[in-house]
Amino acid sequence: MSVERTHSGHQTRYELHDEARLAAVLTYTADPNEPATWKILLPGPGGGEDLYGTQRFPAPDKTQLRAWLGAVVGPDRAAELADAVDAGPPGPAHWGGSGSVS
């Protein structure tokens, strides 16, 4: 498994790939004057991504993320995503780069 992290505007996106295919996407959006929102998306039909769940916690710790994500994507994938967030937390809204976390 590998996780690729990208930033665009006010959103950080963590894509979890399992054997070269998309397994899940975790996004963090922090729009000005709005509560920070985490979303988990799963691959849907036709190559799309379906929203599975949303949580609003501004700065979750790794344990909190793993608990929430584990019920959706399973414990191994949840651990991989939580580790990626811990290793590369959401960047500032003005940062426009991208990177990978493995």
N, C-alpha and C positions, 0 to 999 in steps of 0.2 A: 504494500500500500504506500501511496505517496500523497502529499497534500501540496497543492499549489496555491499561493496567496497572491491576490491582486487587489489594488486599490483603485477606485474610480470615484471622484467627487467625495461624498460623505460616506461611502460604503467600502467595507473590506469584505472580500469574498474568499472563502477557503473551499477549494474543490478537492474532494477525496477521490482518488482514482484507485481502483482495485483491478489489477491485471489489465492495465491499459484501457479501462472503461470507467466512466463516471459512476461512482457509487453513491455519492451524496454531496450536497453543497450546504455550507453554513455561511450565512451572511450576517454582518454587523453593520447597521446603519445608524448614524448619529447626525441627523439633520439638525441644523440650528433651531433652538427653541422647541425641540421635540424630544420625547423620551428615547433613549437608545433602545434599539430593537434588534434582537437576534432572531433569525429565521432558519429553519432547516427545510431544504428542498430535496426531493428524491427524483431520480430519473422517471420520466413519464413516457407515455406512448409517443411515437414519432420523433423522439429525440428531445422533447421538451423537458421542463422541470416543473414538478408539481409541489406547491407549498404544502408541507405536512404539519408544521407547528411554528408558533411564535412565542417568544418570551421577552419580557422587558426587565432586564437587570443590567445596570450600567457597567459594572465591573465584576463579573462573576469569577470565582476562583475555579481552578481546574476540577475540583470535586463536584462543584455545582453544575458545571457544564457537562461533565461525564454522566451525572445522574439524569439530567434532562435528556441528553442525546441518546443515552443507553437504551431507553425505552423505545426509541424510534429506529436507530440503526444498529443496535446490538452493542455489547460491551467493547469488543475489539475496535470497531470503527469509531465508537464514541471516544475511546482512549486516544486514538490516532488524531482525531480532530481537536480534542482538548489539549493534547501535547503541542499541536501546531499553533493553536491560539496562544498557549503559554510561551512558546518559543518565538512567536512573531505576533505580538498583540496588535489589535487594530491600530493603524497609523493615523496621524493627524489628517484632517480632511483636505488639507492643501497638498499633501504628498501624492504624486501621480505615478509612482513607479510600480513595479511588480517584482515578485520573487517567488522562490520555491522553498518549501520546508519539507524535508524528507525525514 
